[in-house]
Amino acid sequence: MASRHIYATSFDECERLPIDLPCPECDGDLERERRQTYCVDCGLVVREYEIDHGPDWFDNNDGRTSSRIGSPLTPSRHDDGLSTEIGSRKDAKGNVLSSRTRRRFSRLRREHSRARTPTKRSRNALRGLVDVRRIASEHELPRSVRDRAATLFREAQAENLLPGRSVNAMAAGSVYAACRCFDLPRTLDEFEPVARCDYSALRNAYMVLQSELGLHIAPPSPSTFVPRYAARFDVGEATQFRALELARQLEETGRAIGRAPTGVAAACIYVAAQEHDETVYQTDLADAAHVTPVTVRARRDEIQELTNA
């Protein structure tokens, strides 16, 4: 019995439905329930539910298409992770290649490398995406942020934003922009040591990405930096909660507007540590926040005015 006579075009798996066709064994009534169609009288299972909602992994043995075969695409690689690697010393079975075969494969690798990046545009994409993966690895960023940074770099190249600018600066700016899109507490000063460009080029690349690609990025808030700095100086939970409370009070009253969020977060931790008798030095907080101790003291005075009011 063909499945088109048993199954409707669409149905609910959990619904119990009658079938108009009789049972092939006893001519009894058929019913469809969940994953199978069975006879009410004799209990014969006519046909089980064969729809697989999993991924379509096909092989090519029976002539079907294999377009869905392979690993998922990787946006952080210039060829989406579909490149082919040519070995050098051993074949697929682990046998050592002869010297003549190794020389031939060496020539094949050279030509294959040239074919992967035949144009200047493809070579810039390769350099930039490699730098994106390197910077993301240095900062231990999650894969979602790394892929978002790679997508931003590809969009920048598609909009012709790379000519006249450093590829490394655009790669570092893409990673920083991805962190801002995901509300990760990072600053440009933290990316400068690992970026292969100076601070001005990195800042200019980020501003170009934000304006030309239309990125809707909210200004960073001091409360996002508090947990990170609190974990670095190993302060107590009560101190961290108090610092978060102070940072949110400054944000709600508008006193954090126009202030460096890292400096405000450092001052909140300093004031909270003093209230709970924990020792945290201003110079250490200033170094972690990439501000001066004068900034930490100025923000501290503002916090004390707010709490005493």
C-alpha positions in Angstrom: 0.0 0.0 0.0 1.5 3.3 -1.0 2.2 5.9 1.7 0.3 8.6 -0.2 -2.9 6.5 0.5 -2.2 6.4 4.2 -0.8 9.8 5.0 -2.4 13.1 4.5 -0.5 16.0 3.1 0.0 17.4 6.6 -1.1 16.2 10.0 -0.4 16.4 13.7 1.7 13.5 15.0 -0.1 13.5 18.3 -3.6 13.5 16.9 -5.6 10.3 16.4 -7.2 10.2 12.9 -9.3 7.6 11.1 -8.2 6.2 7.7 -10.8 5.6 4.9 -8.9 2.6 3.5 -9.5 -0.9 5.0 -7.0 -3.2 6.6 -5.1 -5.3 4.0 -5.4 -8.4 6.3 -8.9 -8.4 7.8 -10.6 -5.4 6.1 -11.0 -3.7 9.4 -10.8 0.0 10.2 -7.4 1.8 10.2 -6.4 4.6 12.5 -3.4 6.8 12.6 -1.9 7.7 15.9 1.4 9.4 16.6 4.1 7.5 14.6 2.2 4.6 13.1 -1.0 3.5 11.2 -2.6 0.3 12.6 -5.7 -1.8 12.4 -8.3 -1.4 15.2 -9.5 -5.0 14.8 -6.4 -7.2 14.3 -3.7 -4.7 15.5 -1.7 -5.0 12.3 0.8 -2.1 11.9 0.3 -1.1 8.3 3.1 1.5 8.1 5.3 3.3 10.6 6.0 7.0 10.5 9.1 7.4 8.4 9.5 11.2 8.3 12.9 12.1 9.7 13.3 15.6 11.1 17.0 15.4 11.4 19.6 16.8 9.0 19.7 15.4 5.5 23.0 13.5 5.5 23.2 11.8 2.1 25.9 9.6 0.6 26.5 9.2 -3.1 26.2 5.4 -3.3 22.6 5.3 -4.7 23.1 8.3 -6.9 21.3 10.8 -4.7 22.6 14.4 -4.4 25.4 15.0 -1.9 25.0 18.8 -1.7 24.4 18.7 2.0 27.4 16.5 2.8 30.3 18.0 4.7 31.1 20.1 7.7 29.2 23.4 8.3 30.5 26.5 6.8 33.0 28.6 8.7 32.6 32.4 8.1 35.9 33.1 9.7 37.8 31.4 6.9 38.2 33.0 3.5 36.9 29.9 1.7 34.2 29.2 4.3 36.2 26.2 5.6 35.8 24.2 2.4 39.5 24.2 1.4 41.5 21.1 0.5 44.8 20.3 2.1 47.4 18.3 0.2 49.6 16.1 2.4 53.4 16.0 2.2 54.9 12.7 3.6 52.2 10.1 3.9 49.2 9.0 1.8 45.7 8.3 3.1 46.7 4.8 4.3 49.7 6.1 6.3 52.3 4.8 3.8 55.4 6.9 3.4 55.7 8.5 0.0 58.7 8.2 -2.2 61.0 11.2 -2.9 59.7 11.5 -6.4 56.0 11.6 -5.2 56.9 14.1 -2.5 58.4 16.5 -5.0 55.3 16.1 -7.2 53.0 16.9 -4.3 55.2 19.8 -3.3 54.6 21.3 -6.7 50.8 20.6 -6.4 50.7 22.3 -3.0 52.4 25.4 -4.5 50.0 25.6 -7.4 47.1 24.9 -5.1 48.2 27.8 -2.8 48.3 30.1 -5.8 44.9 29.0 -7.0 43.3 29.6 -3.6 44.2 33.4 -3.7 44.5 34.3 -7.4 43.5 38.0 -6.9 44.6 40.8 -4.6 41.1 40.9 -3.1 41.2 37.2 -2.1 44.6 37.7 -0.6 43.4 40.6 1.5 40.4 38.5 2.6 42.8 35.7 3.6 45.1 38.1 5.6 42.2 39.8 7.3 40.3 36.7 8.3 43.4 35.1 9.7 44.0 38.2 11.7 40.4 38.1 13.0 40.9 34.6 14.2 44.2 35.5 15.8 42.8 38.5 17.7 39.7 36.5 18.8 41.9 33.8 20.1 44.1 36.2 22.0 41.1 37.6 23.8 39.4 34.2 24.2 36.2 35.3 22.5 33.4 32.9 21.9 32.8 31.5 18.4 29.7 33.6 17.8 31.7 36.8 18.3 34.5 35.6 16.1 32.0 34.7 13.3 30.3 38.1 13.6 33.7 39.8 13.3 34.4 37.8 10.2 31.1 38.8 8.7 31.7 42.4 9.4 35.1 42.2 7.7 33.5 40.6 4.7 30.8 43.3 4.6 33.5 46.0 4.8 35.4 44.4 1.9 32.1 44.2 -0.1 31.5 47.9 0.5 35.0 48.8 -0.7 36.1 50.1 2.7 39.5 48.5 2.6 41.3 50.5 -0.2 43.4 53.2 1.5 43.2 51.5 4.9 45.2 48.9 6.7 43.9 45.3 6.4 45.1 44.6 10.0 43.3 47.7 11.3 40.0 46.7 9.7 40.4 43.2 11.1 41.0 44.5 14.6 38.2 47.0 14.2 35.8 44.3 13.1 36.6 42.2 16.3 36.1 45.2 18.5 32.8 46.1 16.7 31.6 42.5 17.2 32.3 42.7 20.9 30.3 45.9 21.0 27.4 44.3 19.1 27.4 41.5 21.8 27.7 44.0 24.7 31.0 42.4 25.8 33.0 44.7 28.1 36.1 45.5 25.9 38.0 48.7 25.1 40.1 49.9 22.3 43.1 50.1 24.6 42.9 46.3 25.2 42.9 45.6 21.4 45.9 47.8 20.7 48.6 45.5 22.0 47.4 42.5 19.9 46.4 44.6 16.8 49.1 45.0 14.2 48.4 48.8 13.9 48.5 51.9 16.1 45.6 53.2 18.2 44.6 55.9 15.8 44.3 53.4 12.9 42.3 51.0 15.0 39.9 53.7 16.2 39.5 55.1 12.7 38.7 51.6 11.4 36.0 51.0 14.0 34.4 54.4 13.3 34.3 53.7 9.6 32.7 50.3 10.2 30.1 51.8 12.5 29.2 54.6 10.1 29.4 52.9 6.8 27.8 49.6 7.7 25.1 51.3 9.8 25.8 49.4 13.1 23.4 50.3 15.8 25.7 50.0 18.8 24.7 51.5 22.2 27.3 53.3 24.3 29.0 51.0 26.8 27.6 51.2 30.4 29.8 51.1 33.5 27.8 48.2 35.0 29.0 45.9 32.2 32.7 46.4 33.3 32.1 46.0 37.0 31.9 42.1 37.1 35.1 41.8 34.9 37.1 44.1 37.2 35.7 42.6 40.3 36.8 39.1 39.1 40.3 40.4 38.3 40.8 41.8 41.8 39.0 38.9 43.5 36.7 41.0 45.7 33.8 39.6 47.6 30.3 39.1 46.4 29.0 41.9 48.7 31.5 44.3 47.3 30.6 43.3 43.7 26.9 43.8 44.3 27.5 47.1 45.9 29.6 48.3 43.0 26.9 47.2 40.6 24.3 49.1 42.6 26.5 52.3 42.6 27.1 52.0 38.8 23.4 51.6 38.1 22.6 54.6 40.3 25.0 56.7 38.3 23.5 55.5 35.0 19.9 56.2 36.2 20.8 59.7 37.4 22.7 60.6 34.3 26.0 61.2 36.1 27.8 58.5 34.0 27.1 60.4 30.7 30.2 61.9 29.2 32.4 59.8 31.6 34.7 56.9 30.6 32.7 53.8 31.6 35.8 52.0 32.6 36.8 54.8 35.0 33.3 54.9 36.5 33.4 51.1 37.0 36.8 51.3 38.6 35.6 54.0 41.0 32.5 52.0 41.9 34.6 49.0 42.9 37.0 51.3 44.9 34.2 52.8 46.9 32.4 49.5 47.4 35.7 47.9 48.6 36.2 50.7 51.1 32.7 50.2 52.5 33.4 46.5 53.0 36.9 46.9 54.4 38.7 45.4 51.4 42.0 46.6 50.1 42.1 47.6 46.4 44.5 50.3 45.3 43.6 53.1 43.0 46.7 52.6 40.8 45.8 49.0 40.2 42.2 49.9 39.3 43.4 52.7 37.0 45.8 50.3 35.2 43.1 47.7 34.7 40.7 50.3 33.4 43.3 52.1 31.2 42.7 55.4 33.0 44.7 57.6 35.4 44.4 57.5 39.2 43.2 61.1 39.0 40.1 59.9 37.0 39.4 57.2 39.6 39.5 59.8 42.4 37.3 62.2 40.5 34.7 59.6 39.9 35.0 58.5 43.5 34.1 62.0 44.7 31.1 62.1 42.4 29.9 58.8 43.8 30.3 60.0 47.4 28.3 63.2 46.6 25.6 60.9 45.2 25.4 58.6 48.2 25.6 61.5 50.7 22.8 63.5 49.0 
